Amino acid sequence: MKPQTPRQQLIYDYLRKKKTALSAYDILDEFRDHGFRAPSQIYRVLNKLLEFGLIHKVESLSAYIACEQEHDIGQSFLTICNGCGIVKEIPNASFVENLDKLDGLEGFTPQELVVEVKGRCSICN
């Protein structure tokens, strides 16, 4: 899916250019001149982009990054460098496929998988 409004496109394009995750407040500071006045406006756009599967929320940082590749919505495997803050999305189909095993456990239905691994990238090592 693609962004559906000019504001969604603006924020999505901005996130795609960044290597580090950005908070809603970071984004708000960047786009005040584009008519964004309150965090709620940014959160509405971010929630839509999440719904479309175009961005990820980095839960441990309360921040957002653009998806690097197509995958099922709600499935992400992210590495976060503690040195420079670069966040990378790692494709790992076998890891995600194991989620199917949870489906048979006492009626448990997985809805979202977020795995975040913190460490140091090759540049910061």
N, C-alpha and C positions, 0 to 999 in steps of 0.2 A: 504494500500500500504506500501511497505517497502523501505528503502533507496536503491538507485540503484548503488551507487558508493562507493568505500572505504572511500572517504572524507565525503560523506553524512553520512555514518554509524558511522564514528569517531565522528563527531559533534553531531549526534543524541544520541549516547550512552553517551556522556559527559553531554548533557542536561538532559537526563533521570536520571542521578545520582545526579543532583543538585536540591535543594528545592527552591532556589531563582532564579529570572529571571536574565539573563546575556545579556549584550550588545554585539554587534558584535565585539567591541574592546576588551572586556573581553575575548571573545572566541579567537580572534586573538592572544592576549598575551599568552594564554595557548598553542596554537598550532603552534607557530613560528618554533619549532623544527620539525614539521611534514610537512614542505614545504609551509606553508601559509605565504605570505609576505605582502599582501595588504588587506585592508578592503573589496575591491571589490570581492576578492576570497571567503571571509566568507559570504558576502551578497548573492552571487550566490548560495552557498550551502543552506543558510537559506531560500531563496526564493523557492528553490525546495522542501525543507522539509515542508514549508508552503503550497505549491501547493499540496503535497501529503497528507496533513492533519495530519502530524505527530507532528507538533509543533504549538504553538500560539505565536503571537506577543502581548506583553503587551504594548499597545499603549501609555499609560500614562508614561511608563518608557523607551520607545524605547528599549525594551529588549525582550528576547525570553525564553520560557519554553517548555518542552516536553509535549505533550498531555498525560493525565492520563487515558483516555478511548476513545473508538470509538464514533464518532458522525459525523454529517454532517459537511463538510468543511465550514468554515466561520461562525460557530456558537459557541461562547464560553461565558461562564459566569465565571468570575475569581474573587477571593477575594485576596486582597493584604494587608499584615500586615505592617502597618507603623512603627512598632517596629523592627521586625527581618527581614522583607523583604520576608518572605515565601509567595509564590503564590500558591493557590489551585484552581483547576478546579472543578466547582460545576455542577453536572448534574441537569438540570431542564427542563424536556421535556415540561411541560405545559407553561413555559415562552417562549420557542422557538416556540411552536405550535401557539402562538398568532401572530407570524410573518405572518402567512398565511392570516390574516385579512388585512394586508397592501396590499396584492396582488390586491385587487379590488379597491384601491384608485387611481382614475385618472391615471391609467396605470403605477403606481409605482411598480417596481419589486425589492424587497429586494435582495441584493447579499451577504451581510455580516452583521453579528450581533456580536458585541463585547460589553460585559457589564463588567465593572470593578468596584468592590466595595472595597474601601479602609477603613481600620479600624484597630483593634488590635485583634490578635489571643488570644486564651485562655492562652497560655504560657506567653505572654507579658502583659496581663491584670493584 
